[in-house]
Amino acid sequence: MRRYLFQPLLLRIIRVGAVLFAAAFLGVGAFFALGEPRGFEGNVRNALSGSQDLLLRHNEVRMLLMGENIYQTEPLKDLSLRTASLLGPGQLVGADYFPSTLLPVLLMARLPFDAVKTLWLIISMGSLVLLVFTLRWMMAAGGPSNADQMLMTCLWICGIPFWSCLAMGQASIFSVAFTLAAFRADCARRPLLAGVLLAFGVFKYALIWPLVLFFFIMHWRWCCLLVGGGIHLGVHLVLCRIINANPITIFADVLSGNTKVFNYNSLPTVWMPFRSWNEMFPSLAVPANLCGAMLLLLVVGGLLWLWLRRKRTDQHNLTRWTAVLLLLSLLTVSSRIFSHMYGLPVLWIACSPAQPSLSWFQRFRLIVLVLYLCYVPSGVDDLGLSEQVLQALRIGFNLVFAALAVDLGRLLLAGERSAAQPSKVAALRS
C-alpha cells in the first residue's frame, strides 16, 4: 500500500524538478545567447559566451548585400582581412551556407546585431513551441498524456546540446520545427503556407535533408515543393546577381570551401557518427569510406522501400519516422551539436500508451539512451582531457548511439508491419 502511495509522489517530484531544471537551462541559455560573442578560440566557455554561429550568418548576409563574393575569396586569410576591413576589426564570416538558405537571417540583415540576437532567441523559443505542437499532431489521439508530454519535453530541454544550440545561435530547432510544420500544413491542404515554411526550414540543410527527401519529394508534394523551390530560386538569383557570381557554379564554390560539413574523406562514412571521431576506424582490407558508403546506400534504400509502401494519407508512425530520419542525418554530415534533435520524438514514443508492443524495459532503455546522448557535452574535445579518456568517451558515445539506431530501426519496421496488417486482412476479405 505504501508503495502505491509513494509512486505518485515520486512522479510529481520528478515532474516539478524537471520543470525547474528546464527553466534554469533555458535561463542560462538565454543569458549566453544575449551575451557578447568572444570567438571560437579557447575553451568551452568562450564557445558558449554568445550567439557565435548567428554572428557568422549575420556577417555573411551583410557581406553578400555589399556585393562581396564570400565563396571565392582565397586564401581564407584574405577573406578574414576583407571582412575586417568592411565590417570592422574582429568580425568573421564562415561561408558555410548556400546563399538562398540564409533567407531567415537575410530578412534581419539591416538590424543591428544586438536586436538580431534578441529576435532570434524569441524565434528559437517559438520554434520549440511549434515543434512540440507538431509532434503532438503526429502522435494523434494515441499520444502521451499532457503531464507526460510536459515531463519528457522538460527532460529534453535540459539536454546540454539543446542548451548550447540556444547559446550559440544555432538553427537546428528552427529548421526541424519549420520543416515538420510545413509537412503538417501540406497535409491540411495548405500548400502555399507549406511552401513558405519549407523555404525557411531548409536553413539547416545538413540536418533536415532526410525529412525533405521522405516527407516531400518521395510523396511528390509538387505544389509545396514548387513554392518553396521558387522562393529559394528567386533569392539565389538575386544574391548571385548582387555578388556578380555564376548562379550555377556557385554551388561548387560552396561545396569546395565548406570542409567543415562536406569533408570529402568522411562524408560517405557512417561507421562512426561524427566527423571529428572518424580516425577511430579499425584497419580493414576494404577502405572504410567504401564500406560506409555501401552501408548508407543500404539504409537509405531500405527506408525508401518502406516509405514508398505507405499510403500518402497514412499518418501512422510519423513520430517514429521523424526520429529515424533525424538520426539518419546525424549519421552522415552532422556533428554532436545536433545530437538532441531526435531526442524528443523518441521520448514521446517511449511514454506513449499507444505503443502496446513496447515492454517497460524497452521504454526504460529508450529513455536512458536518449537522455545519455542529450546530456553529453558537445565540447568534450575542448575540455583538456587525456587522449585515453577521450577515446573511452567516444567509444561509449558511439556504442549508445548505435544501440539507439538499432532500437529505432526495429520500432519503425514493427510499426510499419502492424500498420500493413489491417489492409492485408481487408484485401483478403474483399
Rosetta blueprint (number, residue, H / E / L):
1 M L
2 R H
3 R H
4 Y H
5 L H
6 F H
7 Q H
8 P H
9 L H
10 L H
11 L H
12 R H
13 I H
14 I H
15 R H
16 V H
17 G H
18 A H
19 V H
20 L H
21 F H
22 A H
23 A H
24 A H
25 F H
26 L H
27 G H
28 V H
29 G H
30 A H
31 F H
32 F H
33 A H
34 L L
35 G L
36 E L
37 P L
38 R L
39 G L
40 F L
41 E L
42 G L
43 N L
44 V H
45 R H
46 N H
47 A H
48 L L
49 S L
50 G L
51 S L
52 Q H
53 D H
54 L H
55 L H
56 L H
57 R H
58 H H
59 N H
60 E H
61 V H
62 R H
63 M H
64 L H
65 L H
66 M L
67 G L
68 E L
69 N L
70 I L
71 Y L
72 Q L
73 T L
74 E L
75 P L
76 L H
77 K H
78 D H
79 L H
80 S H
81 L H
82 R H
83 T H
84 A H
85 S H
86 L H
87 L H
88 G L
89 P L
90 G L
91 Q L
92 L L
93 V L
94 G L
95 A L
96 D L
97 Y L
98 F L
99 P H
100 S H
101 T H
102 L H
103 L H
104 P H
105 V H
106 L H
107 L L
108 M L
109 A L
110 R L
111 L L
112 P L
113 F H
114 D H
115 A H
116 V H
117 K H
118 T H
119 L H
120 W H
121 L H
122 I H
123 I H
124 S H
125 M H
126 G H
127 S H
128 L H
129 V H
130 L H
131 L H
132 V H
133 F H
134 T H
135 L H
136 R H
137 W H
138 M H
139 M H
140 A H
141 A H
142 G H
143 G L
144 P L
145 S L
146 N H
147 A H
148 D H
149 Q H
150 M H
151 L H
152 M H
153 T H
154 C H
155 L H
156 W H
157 I H
158 C L
159 G L
160 I H
161 P H
162 F H
163 W H
164 S H
165 C H
166 L H
167 A H
168 M L
169 G L
170 Q L
171 A L
172 S H
173 I H
174 F H
175 S H
176 V H
177 A H
178 F H
179 T H
180 L H
181 A H
182 A H
183 F H
184 R H
185 A H
186 D H
187 C H
188 A L
189 R L
190 R L
191 P H
192 L H
193 L H
194 A H
195 G H
196 V H
197 L H
198 L H
199 A H
200 F H
201 G H
202 V H
203 F H
204 K H
205 Y H
206 A H
207 L H
208 I H
209 W H
210 P H
211 L H
212 V H
213 L H
214 F H
215 F H
216 F H
217 I H
218 M L
219 H L
220 W L
221 R L
222 W H
223 C H
224 C H
225 L H
226 L H
227 V H
228 G H
229 G H
230 G H
231 I H
232 H H
233 L H
234 G H
235 V H
236 H H
237 L H
238 V H
239 L H
240 C H
241 R H
242 I H
243 I L
244 N L
245 A L
246 N L
247 P L
248 I L
249 T L
250 I H
251 F H
252 A H
253 D H
254 V H
255 L H
256 S H
257 G H
258 N L
259 T L
260 K L
261 V L
262 F L
263 N L
264 Y L
265 N L
266 S L
267 L L
268 P L
269 T L
270 V L
271 W L
272 M L
273 P L
274 F L
275 R H
276 S H
277 W H
278 N H
279 E H
280 M H
281 F L
282 P L
283 S L
284 L L
285 A L
286 V L
287 P L
288 A H
289 N H
290 L H
291 C H
292 G H
293 A H
294 M H
295 L H
296 L H
297 L H
298 L H
299 V H
300 V H
301 G H
302 G H
303 L H
304 L H
305 W H
306 L H
307 W H
308 L H
309 R L
310 R L
311 K L
312 R L
313 T L
314 D L
315 Q L
316 H L
317 N L
318 L H
319 T H
320 R H
321 W H
322 T H
323 A H
324 V H
325 L H
326 L H
327 L H
328 L H
329 S H
330 L H
331 L L
332 T L
333 V L
334 S L
335 S L
336 R H
337 I H
338 F H
339 S L
340 H L
341 M L
342 Y L
343 G H
344 L H
345 P H
346 V H
347 L H
348 W H
349 I H
350 A H
351 C L
352 S L
353 P L
354 A L
355 Q L
356 P L
357 S L
358 L L
359 S L
360 W H
361 F H
362 Q H
363 R H
364 F H
365 R H
366 L H
367 I H
368 V H
369 L H
370 V H
371 L H
372 Y H
373 L H
374 C H
375 Y H
376 V L
377 P L
378 S L
379 G L
380 V H
381 D H
382 D H
383 L L
384 G L
385 L L
386 S L
387 E H
388 Q H
389 V H
390 L H
391 Q H
392 A H
393 L H
394 R H
395 I H
396 G H
397 F H
398 N H
399 L H
400 V H
401 F H
402 A H
403 A H
404 L H
405 A H
406 V H
407 D H
408 L H
409 G H
410 R H
411 L H
412 L H
413 L H
414 A H
415 G H
416 E H
417 R H
418 S H
419 A H
420 A H
421 Q H
422 P H
423 S H
424 K H
425 V H
426 A H
427 A H
428 L H
429 R H
430 S L
